[in-house]
Amino acid sequence: MNEWLIAATVLGFALIPCLVLALVSPAPHGLLGLEIAGVLVSTILMLLSEGFHRQPFIDLAVVLAPMALVGSLAFARLMERQL
Amino acid sequence: MNWRILVATVLLVAGGMIELLAVVGLCAMRDLYDRMHFVGLIGYGALLIAVAIVFRESFSLIGDKALLVGVVLVLTGPVLVHTTMRSMLIRAHGDWRAAIERARKDDSP
């Protein structure tokens, strides 16, 4: 296990508080948890790609980074109304 | 130890610490607007990790795309924070544009 995979594991555990925040807190706080989790998962995919030397993983990160942004923006606009 | 590996390791640890700090800050703060600061911070951790990958791999396929992801996350972070803040203000206080329109009508002779 190299340093990249160790970092990916540590950041994977950092996803748990974001998940708890999204499940337990009110919707606007959960949206922030979702936004942070999107960035974390993109970073984890970068680290896995480097750790395993597998190029397809980095493509997943390239796709996920803008998709997470679009999803978060859509949720933010929808939450202008009291959903 | 090769100096590139050393720099990559330092950048990796720094980026990881920034990301963990952002998650800890998200949990530690109680107010919604306090928590929003950490959404902008976490992109910089991703950029540092991407630069660490570039130091290790040079400008290979993985290095280029990692740098692209890091730059995208840093550039879109403030956009995301601004949009979220705007939406939450509208959610809490209503649309300010309607209030401006009402004030304009009241002032007109």
N, CA and C atoms of all chains as a GROMACS GRO file, in nm:
protein
  576
    1MET      N    1   0.086  -0.120   0.000
    1MET     CA    2   0.000   0.000   0.000
    1MET      C    3   0.089   0.124   0.000
    2ASN      N    4   0.079   0.204  -0.105
    2ASN     CA    5   0.164   0.322  -0.113
    2ASN      C    6   0.095   0.444  -0.050
    3GLU      N    7   0.166   0.557  -0.054
    3GLU     CA    8   0.114   0.677   0.015
    3GLU      C    9  -0.014   0.730  -0.050
    4TRP      N   10  -0.030   0.707  -0.180
    4TRP     CA   11  -0.149   0.757  -0.249
    4TRP      C   12  -0.273   0.682  -0.202
    5LEU      N   13  -0.257   0.551  -0.185
    5LEU     CA   14  -0.371   0.472  -0.140
    5LEU      C   15  -0.403   0.500   0.007
    6ILE      N   16  -0.300   0.527   0.086
    6ILE     CA   17  -0.325   0.564   0.227
    6ILE      C   18  -0.404   0.694   0.233
    7ALA      N   19  -0.362   0.792   0.150
    7ALA     CA   20  -0.436   0.921   0.147
    7ALA      C   21  -0.579   0.902   0.100
    8ALA      N   22  -0.598   0.814   0.000
    8ALA     CA   23  -0.734   0.787  -0.048
    8ALA      C   24  -0.819   0.724   0.062
    9THR      N   25  -0.760   0.635   0.141
    9THR     CA   26  -0.834   0.572   0.251
    9THR      C   27  -0.873   0.675   0.356
   10VAL      N   28  -0.777   0.761   0.392
   10VAL     CA   29  -0.807   0.863   0.494
   10VAL      C   30  -0.918   0.955   0.446
   11LEU      N   31  -0.909   0.998   0.319
   11LEU     CA   32  -1.014   1.086   0.267
   11LEU      C   33  -1.146   1.012   0.252
   12GLY      N   34  -1.140   0.881   0.230
   12GLY     CA   35  -1.262   0.802   0.227
   12GLY      C   36  -1.334   0.805   0.360
   13PHE      N   37  -1.259   0.798   0.470
   13PHE     CA   38  -1.322   0.809   0.602
   13PHE      C   39  -1.379   0.949   0.625
   14ALA      N   40  -1.318   1.048   0.560
   14ALA     CA   41  -1.371   1.186   0.574
   14ALA      C   42  -1.507   1.202   0.508
   15LEU      N   43  -1.545   1.104   0.425
   15LEU     CA   44  -1.679   1.111   0.364
   15LEU      C   45  -1.790   1.083   0.465
   16ILE      N   46  -1.757   1.011   0.572
   16ILE     CA   47  -1.861   0.972   0.669
   16ILE      C   48  -1.927   1.094   0.734
   17PRO      N   49  -1.851   1.194   0.783
   17PRO     CA   50  -1.919   1.312   0.840
   17PRO      C   51  -2.009   1.383   0.738
   18CYS      N   52  -1.967   1.386   0.612
   18CYS     CA   53  -2.050   1.450   0.510
   18CYS      C   54  -2.181   1.374   0.493
   19LEU      N   55  -2.172   1.242   0.495
   19LEU     CA   56  -2.292   1.159   0.482
   19LEU      C   57  -2.385   1.180   0.601
   20VAL      N   58  -2.327   1.182   0.720
   20VAL     CA   59  -2.408   1.204   0.841
   20VAL      C   60  -2.475   1.341   0.836
   21LEU      N   61  -2.399   1.442   0.792
   21LEU     CA   62  -2.455   1.577   0.782
   21LEU      C   63  -2.572   1.580   0.683
   22ALA      N   64  -2.555   1.510   0.571
   22ALA     CA   65  -2.661   1.509   0.471
   22ALA      C   66  -2.785   1.435   0.520
   23LEU      N   67  -2.766   1.334   0.605
   23LEU     CA   68  -2.879   1.255   0.652
   23LEU      C   69  -2.951   1.318   0.770
   24VAL      N   70  -2.875   1.380   0.860
   24VAL     CA   71  -2.931   1.423   0.988
   24VAL      C   72  -2.972   1.569   0.987
   25SER      N   73  -2.893   1.655   0.923
   25SER     CA   74  -2.914   1.800   0.933
   25SER      C   75  -3.027   1.844   0.842
   26PRO      N   76  -3.074   1.970   0.857
   26PRO     CA   77  -3.172   2.025   0.762
   26PRO      C   78  -3.115   2.031   0.620
   27ALA      N   79  -3.204   2.046   0.523
   27ALA     CA   80  -3.164   2.035   0.382
   27ALA      C   81  -3.051   2.130   0.340
   28PRO      N   82  -3.051   2.259   0.379
   28PRO     CA   83  -2.939   2.345   0.335
   28PRO      C   84  -2.804   2.298   0.388
   29HIS      N   85  -2.801   2.248   0.510
   29HIS     CA   86  -2.675   2.196   0.565
   29HIS      C   87  -2.634   2.069   0.491
   30GLY      N   88  -2.732   1.988   0.457
   30GLY     CA   89  -2.703   1.866   0.382
   30GLY      C   90  -2.648   1.895   0.244
   31LEU      N   91  -2.693   2.006   0.184
   31LEU     CA   92  -2.640   2.045   0.053
   31LEU      C   93  -2.491   2.076   0.062
   32LEU      N   94  -2.450   2.142   0.170
   32LEU     CA   95  -2.307   2.170   0.188
   32LEU      C   96  -2.228   2.040   0.203
   33GLY      N   97  -2.286   1.943   0.276
   33GLY     CA   98  -2.222   1.812   0.287
   33GLY      C   99  -2.207   1.746   0.151
   34LEU      N  100  -2.308   1.760   0.066
   34LEU     CA  101  -2.302   1.703  -0.069
   34LEU      C  102  -2.194   1.771  -0.152
   35GLU      N  103  -2.184   1.902  -0.141
   35GLU     CA  104  -2.082   1.975  -0.218
   35GLU      C  105  -1.941   1.932  -0.177
   36ILE      N  106  -1.920   1.923  -0.045
   36ILE     CA  107  -1.787   1.880   0.004
   36ILE      C  108  -1.759   1.736  -0.040
   37ALA      N  109  -1.861   1.651  -0.033
   37ALA     CA  110  -1.841   1.510  -0.069
   37ALA      C  111  -1.806   1.497  -0.217
   38GLY      N  112  -1.863   1.581  -0.303
   38GLY     CA  113  -1.830   1.576  -0.446
   38GLY      C  114  -1.683   1.603  -0.470
   39VAL      N  115  -1.630   1.705  -0.404
   39VAL     CA  116  -1.487   1.737  -0.419
   39VAL      C  117  -1.402   1.624  -0.362
   40LEU      N  118  -1.445   1.570  -0.246
   40LEU     CA  119  -1.367   1.462  -0.184
   40LEU      C  120  -1.360   1.339  -0.275
   41VAL      N  121  -1.473   1.302  -0.335
   41VAL     CA  122  -1.473   1.182  -0.418
   41VAL      C  123  -1.388   1.204  -0.544
   42SER      N  124  -1.393   1.325  -0.600
   42SER     CA  125  -1.307   1.354  -0.716
   42SER      C  126  -1.160   1.338  -0.678
   43THR      N  127  -1.124   1.388  -0.560
   43THR     CA  128  -0.985   1.376  -0.515
   43THR      C  129  -0.948   1.230  -0.491
   44ILE      N  130  -1.040   1.155  -0.431
   44ILE     CA  131  -1.013   1.014  -0.404
   44ILE      C  132  -0.990   0.938  -0.535
   45LEU      N  133  -1.068   0.970  -0.638
   45LEU     CA  134  -1.048   0.902  -0.766
   45LEU      C  135  -0.913   0.936  -0.827
   46MET      N  136  -0.870   1.063  -0.812
   46MET     CA  137  -0.736   1.100  -0.858
   46MET      C  138  -0.630   1.018  -0.785
   47LEU      N  139  -0.647   1.006  -0.653
   47LEU     CA  140  -0.548   0.934  -0.573
   47LEU      C  141  -0.546   0.785  -0.607
   48LEU      N  142  -0.663   0.728  -0.629
   48LEU     CA  143  -0.669   0.586  -0.667
   48LEU      C  144  -0.603   0.563  -0.802
   49SER      N  145  -0.626   0.657  -0.895
   49SER     CA  146  -0.564   0.646  -1.027
   49SER      C  147  -0.412   0.644  -1.017
   50GLU      N  148  -0.360   0.732  -0.933
   50GLU     CA  149  -0.214   0.738  -0.917
   50GLU      C  150  -0.164   0.618  -0.837
   51GLY      N  151  -0.242   0.578  -0.735
   51GLY     CA  152  -0.198   0.468  -0.650
   51GLY      C  153  -0.195   0.334  -0.723
   52PHE      N  154  -0.295   0.310  -0.807
   52PHE     CA  155  -0.301   0.182  -0.880
   52PHE      C  156  -0.237   0.192  -1.020
   53HIS      N  157  -0.198   0.313  -1.060
   53HIS     CA  158  -0.148   0.337  -1.197
   53HIS      C  159  -0.249   0.291  -1.301
   54ARG      N  160  -0.374   0.324  -1.277
   54ARG     CA  161  -0.482   0.290  -1.372
   54ARG      C  162  -0.537   0.420  -1.429
   55GLN      N  163  -0.518   0.440  -1.558
   55GLN     CA  164  -0.560   0.566  -1.619
   55GLN      C  165  -0.712   0.585  -1.624
   56PRO      N  166  -0.794   0.480  -1.637
   56PRO     CA  167  -0.939   0.504  -1.644
   56PRO      C  168  -0.996   0.573  -1.522
   57PHE      N  169  -0.935   0.554  -1.405
   57PHE     CA  170  -0.989   0.618  -1.284
   57PHE      C  171  -0.983   0.770  -1.294
   58ILE      N  172  -0.879   0.821  -1.359
   58ILE     CA  173  -0.866   0.966  -1.368
   58ILE      C  174  -0.974   1.023  -1.461
   59ASP      N  175  -1.019   0.942  -1.558
   59ASP     CA  176  -1.130   0.988  -1.643
   59ASP      C  177  -1.259   1.002  -1.560
   60LEU      N  178  -1.276   0.911  -1.464
   60LEU     CA  179  -1.393   0.922  -1.376
   60LEU      C  180  -1.388   1.052  -1.297
   61ALA      N  181  -1.268   1.087  -1.250
   61ALA     CA  182  -1.254   1.213  -1.175
   61ALA      C  183  -1.282   1.333  -1.265
   62VAL      N  184  -1.234   1.326  -1.390
   62VAL     CA  185  -1.257   1.437  -1.484
   62VAL      C  186  -1.406   1.456  -1.510
   63VAL      N  187  -1.479   1.346  -1.517
   63VAL     CA  188  -1.623   1.356  -1.541
   63VAL      C  189  -1.696   1.398  -1.414
   64LEU      N  190  -1.654   1.342  -1.301
   64LEU     CA  191  -1.727   1.368  -1.177
   64LEU      C  192  -1.717   1.513  -1.132
   65ALA      N  193  -1.600   1.576  -1.151
   65ALA     CA  194  -1.581   1.712  -1.100
   65ALA      C  195  -1.685   1.810  -1.157
   66PRO      N  196  -1.704   1.819  -1.289
   66PRO     CA  197  -1.810   1.909  -1.338
   66PRO      C  198  -1.950   1.860  -1.310
   67MET      N  199  -1.971   1.726  -1.307
   67MET     CA  200  -2.105   1.674  -1.280
   67MET      C  201  -2.148   1.705  -1.136
   68ALA      N  202  -2.054   1.694  -1.043
   68ALA     CA  203  -2.087   1.727  -0.904
   68ALA      C  204  -2.122   1.875  -0.892
   69LEU      N  205  -2.051   1.958  -0.969
   69LEU     CA  206  -2.082   2.102  -0.968
   69LEU      C  207  -2.222   2.127  -1.021
   70VAL      N  208  -2.254   2.065  -1.134
   70VAL     CA  209  -2.386   2.086  -1.193
   70VAL      C  210  -2.497   2.037  -1.099
   71GLY      N  211  -2.476   1.922  -1.038
   71GLY     CA  212  -2.575   1.869  -0.945
   71GLY      C  213  -2.595   1.960  -0.826
   72SER      N  214  -2.484   2.010  -0.772
   72SER     CA  215  -2.496   2.099  -0.655
   72SER      C  216  -2.564   2.231  -0.694
   73LEU      N  217  -2.534   2.284  -0.812
   73LEU     CA  218  -2.599   2.408  -0.856
   73LEU      C  219  -2.748   2.387  -0.874
   74ALA      N  220  -2.785   2.271  -0.929
   74ALA     CA  221  -2.928   2.242  -0.949
   74ALA      C  222  -3.000   2.232  -0.815
   75PHE      N  223  -2.939   2.162  -0.718
   75PHE     CA  224  -3.000   2.152  -0.586
   75PHE      C  225  -3.012   2.291  -0.522
   76ALA      N  226  -2.906   2.372  -0.537
   76ALA     CA  227  -2.908   2.505  -0.475
   76ALA      C  228  -3.021   2.590  -0.534
   77ARG      N  229  -3.038   2.585  -0.666
   77ARG     CA  230  -3.146   2.664  -0.727
   77ARG      C  231  -3.283   2.613  -0.686
   78LEU      N  232  -3.297   2.481  -0.676
   78LEU     CA  233  -3.426   2.425  -0.635
   78LEU      C  234  -3.459   2.461  -0.491
   79MET      N  235  -3.356   2.477  -0.410
   79MET     CA  236  -3.381   2.506  -0.268
   79MET      C  237  -3.415   2.652  -0.242
   80GLU      N  238  -3.416   2.733  -0.347
   80GLU     CA  239  -3.465   2.870  -0.327
   80GLU      C  240  -3.608   2.868  -0.278
   81ARG      N  241  -3.684   2.770  -0.328
   81ARG     CA  242  -3.821   2.753  -0.277
   81ARG      C  243  -3.814   2.665  -0.154
   82GLN      N  244  -3.916   2.672  -0.072
   82GLN     CA  245  -3.915   2.595   0.053
   82GLN      C  246  -3.955   2.451   0.024
   83LEU      N  247  -3.859   2.371  -0.017
   83LEU     CA  248  -3.889   2.231  -0.047
   83LEU      C  249  -3.888   2.150   0.081
   84MET      N  250   1.662   0.988  -0.141
   84MET     CA  251   1.526   1.000  -0.198
   84MET      C  252   1.526   1.107  -0.308
   85ASN      N  253   1.464   1.075  -0.418
   85ASN     CA  254   1.452   1.170  -0.528
   85ASN      C  255   1.375   1.295  -0.483
   86TRP      N  256   1.421   1.414  -0.525
   86TRP     CA  257   1.357   1.537  -0.477
   86TRP      C  258   1.214   1.549  -0.526
   87ARG      N  259   1.184   1.490  -0.641
   87ARG     CA  260   1.045   1.497  -0.693
   87ARG      C  261   0.951   1.418  -0.603
   88ILE      N  262   0.997   1.304  -0.557
   88ILE     CA  263   0.914   1.223  -0.466
   88ILE      C  264   0.892   1.296  -0.335
   89LEU      N  265   1.000   1.364  -0.289
   89LEU     CA  266   0.988   1.438  -0.163
   89LEU      C  267   0.886   1.552  -0.176
   90VAL      N  268   0.897   1.630  -0.285
   90VAL     CA  269   0.803   1.741  -0.305
   90VAL      C  270   0.661   1.688  -0.321
   91ALA      N  271   0.647   1.577  -0.396
   91ALA     CA  272   0.513   1.519  -0.416
   91ALA      C  273   0.453   1.474  -0.283
   92THR      N  274   0.535   1.416  -0.196
   92THR     CA  275   0.484   1.369  -0.067
   92THR      C  276   0.441   1.488   0.020
   93VAL      N  277   0.524   1.592   0.021
   93VAL     CA  278   0.489   1.711   0.100
   93VAL      C  279   0.358   1.773   0.051
   94LEU      N  280   0.346   1.784  -0.082
   94LEU     CA  281   0.221   1.842  -0.138
   94LEU      C  282   0.101   1.752  -0.110
   95LEU      N  283   0.123   1.621  -0.116
   95LEU     CA  284   0.014   1.527  -0.087
   95LEU      C  285  -0.034   1.542   0.057
   96VAL      N  286   0.060   1.550   0.150
   96VAL     CA  287   0.022   1.565   0.291
   96VAL      C  288  -0.048   1.699   0.313
   97ALA      N  289   0.006   1.805   0.252
   97ALA     CA  290  -0.055   1.938   0.269
   97ALA      C  291  -0.197   1.941   0.212
   98GLY      N  292  -0.214   1.884   0.094
   98GLY     CA  293  -0.348   1.880   0.033
   98GLY      C  294  -0.445   1.799   0.115
   99GLY      N  295  -0.398   1.684   0.162
   99GLY     CA  296  -0.485   1.601   0.246
   99GLY      C  297  -0.524   1.670   0.375
  100MET      N  298  -0.428   1.743   0.435
  100MET     CA  299  -0.459   1.816   0.560
  100MET      C  300  -0.562   1.925   0.534
  101ILE      N  301  -0.549   1.994   0.421
  101ILE     CA  302  -0.648   2.100   0.390
  101ILE      C  303  -0.787   2.038   0.372
  102GLU      N  304  -0.794   1.926   0.304
  102GLU     CA  305  -0.925   1.862   0.284
  102GLU      C  306  -0.983   1.815   0.417
  103LEU      N  307  -0.899   1.756   0.502
  103LEU     CA  308  -0.949   1.713   0.634
  103LEU      C  309  -0.991   1.833   0.718
  104LEU      N  310  -0.915   1.942   0.707
  104LEU     CA  311  -0.951   2.064   0.781
  104LEU      C  312  -1.087   2.116   0.736
  105ALA      N  313  -1.112   2.107   0.606
  105ALA     CA  314  -1.241   2.154   0.556
  105ALA      C  315  -1.356   2.068   0.610
  106VAL      N  316  -1.334   1.936   0.617
  106VAL     CA  317  -1.439   1.848   0.669
  106VAL      C  318  -1.459   1.873   0.818
  107VAL      N  319  -1.348   1.889   0.892
  107VAL     CA  320  -1.360   1.917   1.036
  107VAL      C  321  -1.432   2.051   1.058
  108GLY      N  322  -1.398   2.150   0.976
  108GLY     CA  323  -1.464   2.280   0.988
  108GLY      C  324  -1.612   2.271   0.958
  109LEU      N  325  -1.647   2.189   0.859
  109LEU     CA  326  -1.788   2.170   0.824
  109LEU      C  327  -1.864   2.112   0.943
  110CYS      N  328  -1.799   2.021   1.015
  110CYS     CA  329  -1.868   1.960   1.129
  110CYS      C  330  -1.865   2.050   1.252
  111ALA      N  331  -1.758   2.128   1.267
  111ALA     CA  332  -1.742   2.207   1.390
  111ALA      C  333  -1.834   2.330   1.390
  112MET      N  334  -1.852   2.390   1.273
  112MET     CA  335  -1.936   2.510   1.268
  112MET      C  336  -2.083   2.471   1.281
  113ARG      N  337  -2.161   2.562   1.336
  113ARG     CA  338  -2.302   2.532   1.355
  113ARG      C  339  -2.391   2.612   1.260
  114ASP      N  340  -2.346   2.731   1.219
  114ASP     CA  341  -2.428   2.817   1.135
  114ASP      C  342  -2.406   2.780   0.987
  115LEU      N  343  -2.512   2.792   0.908
  115LEU     CA  344  -2.503   2.756   0.766
  115LEU      C  345  -2.399   2.841   0.693
  116TYR      N  346  -2.399   2.972   0.721
  116TYR     CA  347  -2.308   3.062   0.650
  116TYR      C  348  -2.164   3.045   0.696
  117ASP      N  349  -2.144   3.002   0.820
  117ASP     CA  350  -2.007   2.967   0.863
  117ASP      C  351  -1.957   2.844   0.790
  118ARG      N  352  -2.046   2.748   0.773
  118ARG     CA  353  -2.006   2.624   0.708
  118ARG      C  354  -1.970   2.645   0.561
  119MET      N  355  -2.030   2.745   0.498
  119MET     CA  356  -2.005   2.766   0.356
  119MET      C  357  -1.860   2.802   0.325
  120HIS      N  358  -1.788   2.860   0.422
  120HIS     CA  359  -1.649   2.896   0.397
  120HIS      C  360  -1.566   2.774   0.357
  121PHE      N  361  -1.599   2.658   0.411
  121PHE     CA  362  -1.515   2.541   0.391
  121PHE      C  363  -1.539   2.475   0.256
  122VAL      N  364  -1.650   2.508   0.191
  122VAL     CA  365  -1.672   2.458   0.055
  122VAL      C  366  -1.570   2.524  -0.040
  123GLY      N  367  -1.540   2.651  -0.017
  123GLY     CA  368  -1.439   2.718  -0.099
  123GLY      C  369  -1.299   2.670  -0.070
  124LEU      N  370  -1.275   2.629   0.056
  124LEU     CA  371  -1.140   2.588   0.095
  124LEU      C  372  -1.100   2.454   0.036
  125ILE      N  373  -1.195   2.362   0.027
  125ILE     CA  374  -1.156   2.223  -0.003
  125ILE      C  375  -1.100   2.208  -0.144
  126GLY      N  376  -1.136   2.298  -0.237
  126GLY     CA  377  -1.083   2.289  -0.372
  126GLY      C  378  -0.932   2.307  -0.376
  127TYR      N  379  -0.878   2.388  -0.285
  127TYR     CA  380  -0.734   2.410  -0.283
  127TYR      C  381  -0.658   2.284  -0.241
  128GLY      N  382  -0.719   2.206  -0.151
  128GLY     CA  383  -0.659   2.078  -0.116
  128GLY      C  384  -0.650   1.986  -0.237
  129ALA      N  385  -0.759   1.984  -0.317
  129ALA     CA  386  -0.758   1.901  -0.438
  129ALA      C  387  -0.651   1.949  -0.536
  130LEU      N  388  -0.633   2.081  -0.546
  130LEU     CA  389  -0.531   2.134  -0.637
  130LEU      C  390  -0.390   2.093  -0.592
  131LEU      N  391  -0.365   2.100  -0.461
  131LEU     CA  392  -0.233   2.060  -0.411
  131LEU      C  393  -0.206   1.913  -0.440
  132ILE      N  394  -0.309   1.829  -0.422
  132ILE     CA  395  -0.291   1.686  -0.450
  132ILE      C  396  -0.267   1.665  -0.600
  133ALA      N  397  -0.337   1.742  -0.684
  133ALA     CA  398  -0.315   1.731  -0.828
  133ALA      C  399  -0.173   1.773  -0.865
  134VAL      N  400  -0.122   1.878  -0.802
  134VAL     CA  401   0.016   1.920  -0.829
  134VAL      C  402   0.114   1.813  -0.781
  135ALA      N  403   0.080   1.748  -0.670
  135ALA     CA  404   0.165   1.638  -0.621
  135ALA      C  405   0.171   1.526  -0.725
  136ILE      N  406   0.058   1.494  -0.786
  136ILE     CA  407   0.056   1.390  -0.889
  136ILE      C  408   0.140   1.433  -1.009
  137VAL      N  409   0.133   1.562  -1.045
  137VAL     CA  410   0.214   1.611  -1.158
  137VAL      C  411   0.363   1.600  -1.125
  138PHE      N  412   0.400   1.630  -1.000
  138PHE     CA  413   0.541   1.617  -0.962
  138PHE      C  414   0.587   1.472  -0.972
  139ARG      N  415   0.499   1.379  -0.939
  139ARG     CA  416   0.538   1.238  -0.943
  139ARG      C  417   0.538   1.185  -1.086
  140GLU      N  418   0.436   1.220  -1.162
  140GLU     CA  419   0.417   1.159  -1.294
  140GLU      C  420   0.469   1.245  -1.408
  141SER      N  421   0.505   1.368  -1.378
  141SER     CA  422   0.536   1.468  -1.481
  141SER      C  423   0.408   1.490  -1.564
  142PHE      N  424   0.421   1.548  -1.682
  142PHE     CA  425   0.301   1.580  -1.759
  142PHE      C  426   0.259   1.460  -1.844
  143SER      N  427   0.223   1.352  -1.775
  143SER     CA  428   0.171   1.234  -1.843
  143SER      C  429   0.019   1.248  -1.857
  144LEU      N  430  -0.046   1.140  -1.900
  144LEU     CA  431  -0.192   1.146  -1.913
  144LEU      C  432  -0.259   1.166  -1.778
  145ILE      N  433  -0.212   1.091  -1.677
  145ILE     CA  434  -0.269   1.105  -1.543
  145ILE      C  435  -0.238   1.243  -1.486
  146GLY      N  436  -0.114   1.290  -1.506
  146GLY     CA  437  -0.075   1.419  -1.451
  146GLY      C  438  -0.155   1.534  -1.511
  147ASP      N  439  -0.172   1.532  -1.642
  147ASP     CA  440  -0.248   1.640  -1.708
  147ASP      C  441  -0.392   1.643  -1.661
  148LYS      N  442  -0.454   1.526  -1.656
  148LYS     CA  443  -0.595   1.523  -1.617
  148LYS      C  444  -0.613   1.555  -1.470
  149ALA      N  445  -0.519   1.514  -1.387
  149ALA     CA  446  -0.528   1.549  -1.246
  149ALA      C  447  -0.519   1.701  -1.229
  150LEU      N  448  -0.428   1.762  -1.304
  150LEU     CA  449  -0.417   1.908  -1.297
  150LEU      C  450  -0.545   1.975  -1.346
  151LEU      N  451  -0.605   1.919  -1.449
  151LEU     CA  452  -0.732   1.973  -1.500
  151LEU      C  453  -0.840   1.966  -1.392
  152VAL      N  454  -0.849   1.851  -1.325
  152VAL     CA  455  -0.950   1.836  -1.220
  152VAL      C  456  -0.925   1.935  -1.107
  153GLY      N  457  -0.799   1.949  -1.067
  153GLY     CA  458  -0.766   2.042  -0.959
  153GLY      C  459  -0.802   2.186  -0.994
  154VAL      N  460  -0.768   2.227  -1.117
  154VAL     CA  461  -0.800   2.364  -1.160
  154VAL      C  462  -0.951   2.385  -1.168
  155VAL      N  463  -1.023   2.285  -1.220
  155VAL     CA  464  -1.170   2.297  -1.228
  155VAL      C  465  -1.229   2.312  -1.089
  156LEU      N  466  -1.181   2.233  -0.994
  156LEU     CA  467  -1.237   2.239  -0.858
  156LEU      C  468  -1.207   2.373  -0.792
  157VAL      N  469  -1.088   2.427  -0.816
  157VAL     CA  470  -1.055   2.557  -0.754
  157VAL      C  471  -1.137   2.669  -0.818
  158LEU      N  472  -1.151   2.665  -0.951
  158LEU     CA  473  -1.221   2.774  -1.018
  158LEU      C  474  -1.372   2.771  -0.993
  159THR      N  475  -1.428   2.651  -0.979
  159THR     CA  476  -1.572   2.642  -0.960
  159THR      C  477  -1.614   2.652  -0.814
  160GLY      N  478  -1.518   2.644  -0.722
  160GLY     CA  479  -1.553   2.653  -0.579
  160GLY      C  480  -1.622   2.783  -0.543
  161PRO      N  481  -1.566   2.900  -0.578
  161PRO     CA  482  -1.634   3.026  -0.545
  161PRO      C  483  -1.770   3.041  -0.613
  162VAL      N  484  -1.782   2.989  -0.735
  162VAL     CA  485  -1.912   2.994  -0.804
  162VAL      C  486  -2.016   2.916  -0.725
  163LEU      N  487  -1.974   2.799  -0.679
  163LEU     CA  488  -2.065   2.714  -0.602
  163LEU      C  489  -2.105   2.781  -0.470
  164VAL      N  490  -2.007   2.839  -0.403
  164VAL     CA  491  -2.037   2.905  -0.275
  164VAL      C  492  -2.132   3.023  -0.297
  165HIS      N  493  -2.105   3.102  -0.401
  165HIS     CA  494  -2.189   3.219  -0.427
  165HIS      C  495  -2.332   3.178  -0.460
  166THR      N  496  -2.346   3.077  -0.545
  166THR     CA  497  -2.481   3.034  -0.584
  166THR      C  498  -2.556   2.976  -0.465
  167THR      N  499  -2.486   2.898  -0.384
  167THR     CA  500  -2.551   2.840  -0.266
  167THR      C  501  -2.593   2.950  -0.168
  168MET      N  502  -2.503   3.045  -0.146
  168MET     CA  503  -2.534   3.156  -0.055
  168MET      C  504  -2.655   3.236  -0.105
  169ARG      N  505  -2.657   3.264  -0.233
  169ARG     CA  506  -2.768   3.340  -0.293
  169ARG      C  507  -2.899   3.264  -0.276
  170SER      N  508  -2.896   3.134  -0.303
  170SER     CA  509  -3.018   3.055  -0.292
  170SER      C  510  -3.066   3.048  -0.147
  171MET      N  511  -2.973   3.035  -0.054
  171MET     CA  512  -3.015   3.025   0.085
  171MET      C  513  -3.069   3.158   0.138
  172LEU      N  514  -3.013   3.270   0.088
  172LEU     CA  515  -3.066   3.401   0.128
  172LEU      C  516  -3.208   3.420   0.074
  173ILE      N  517  -3.230   3.378  -0.051
  173ILE     CA  518  -3.366   3.387  -0.109
  173ILE      C  519  -3.461   3.296  -0.032
  174ARG      N  520  -3.412   3.180   0.006
  174ARG     CA  521  -3.495   3.086   0.081
  174ARG      C  522  -3.535   3.144   0.217
  175ALA      N  523  -3.441   3.217   0.279
  175ALA     CA  524  -3.468   3.268   0.414
  175ALA      C  525  -3.548   3.398   0.411
  176HIS      N  526  -3.516   3.489   0.316
  176HIS     CA  527  -3.572   3.624   0.321
  176HIS      C  528  -3.658   3.659   0.201
  177GLY      N  529  -3.675   3.569   0.108
  177GLY     CA  530  -3.752   3.601  -0.011
  177GLY      C  531  -3.666   3.669  -0.116
  178ASP      N  532  -3.724   3.689  -0.233
  178ASP     CA  533  -3.649   3.746  -0.345
  178ASP      C  534  -3.635   3.897  -0.326
  179TRP      N  535  -3.512   3.947  -0.324
  179TRP     CA  536  -3.490   4.090  -0.302
  179TRP      C  537  -3.530   4.173  -0.423
  180ARG      N  538  -3.538   4.112  -0.542
  180ARG     CA  539  -3.570   4.190  -0.662
  180ARG      C  540  -3.714   4.242  -0.657
  181ALA      N  541  -3.804   4.164  -0.596
  181ALA     CA  542  -3.942   4.210  -0.581
  181ALA      C  543  -3.948   4.330  -0.486
  182ALA      N  544  -3.867   4.328  -0.380
  182ALA     CA  545  -3.865   4.440  -0.287
  182ALA      C  546  -3.813   4.567  -0.355
  183ILE      N  547  -3.711   4.551  -0.441
  183ILE     CA  548  -3.657   4.667  -0.514
  183ILE      C  549  -3.764   4.724  -0.607
  184GLU      N  550  -3.837   4.636  -0.672
  184GLU     CA  551  -3.942   4.681  -0.765
  184GLU      C  552  -4.052   4.756  -0.690
  185ARG      N  553  -4.090   4.705  -0.573
  185ARG     CA  554  -4.192   4.773  -0.492
  185ARG      C  555  -4.143   4.911  -0.449
  186ALA      N  556  -4.018   4.920  -0.406
  186ALA     CA  557  -3.964   5.050  -0.363
  186ALA      C  558  -3.960   5.148  -0.479
  187ARG      N  559  -3.930   5.100  -0.599
  187ARG     CA  560  -3.924   5.187  -0.716
  187ARG      C  561  -4.064   5.242  -0.748
  188LYS      N  562  -4.165   5.155  -0.736
  188LYS     CA  563  -4.301   5.199  -0.762
  188LYS      C  564  -4.348   5.300  -0.658
  189ASP      N  565  -4.307   5.277  -0.532
  189ASP     CA  566  -4.347   5.370  -0.426
  189ASP      C  567  -4.284   5.508  -0.445
  190ASP      N  568  -4.160   5.510  -0.497
  190ASP     CA  569  -4.089   5.637  -0.514
  190ASP      C  570  -4.136   5.713  -0.636
  191SER      N  571  -4.193   5.641  -0.735
  191SER     CA  572  -4.230   5.710  -0.859
  191SER      C  573  -4.348   5.804  -0.835
  192PRO      N  574  -4.350   5.924  -0.900
  192PRO     CA  575  -4.456   6.023  -0.875
  192PRO      C  576  -4.589   5.981  -0.936
   0.00000   0.00000   0.00000
